[in-house]
């Protein structure tokens, strides 16, 4: 899957969780969704894209969720 599609899907997930009033819970929601429904290859590709592009065009909730994933690896 292309990185652009992964970014688009991740941002859509973040928009859903952005309605959560507690930012920490929103980040956890994005993180949990990526863990539960994305393959490891998809998560790795998105993280690599984020590192390469410095998070350009990634919703802040996705950036935070990916940072959480990086700490748990």
DACOR-V81656 format. One line per field, one symbol per residue. ss: DSSP state (A for helix, B for strand, O for the rest). phi: phi as a letter, one per 40 degrees, with the letter a starting at -180 (. if undefined). A space follows every 50 residues. Layout:
# DACOR-V81656
ss=???
phi=???
This chain:
# DACOR-V81656
ss=OOAAAAAAAAAAAAAAAOOOOOAAAAAAAAAAAAAAAOOAAAAAAAAAAA AAAOOOOOOAAAAAAAAAAAAAO
phi=.cccccccccccccccccccccdcccccccdcccccbbcdcccccccccc ccbfgdgcddccdcccccccccc
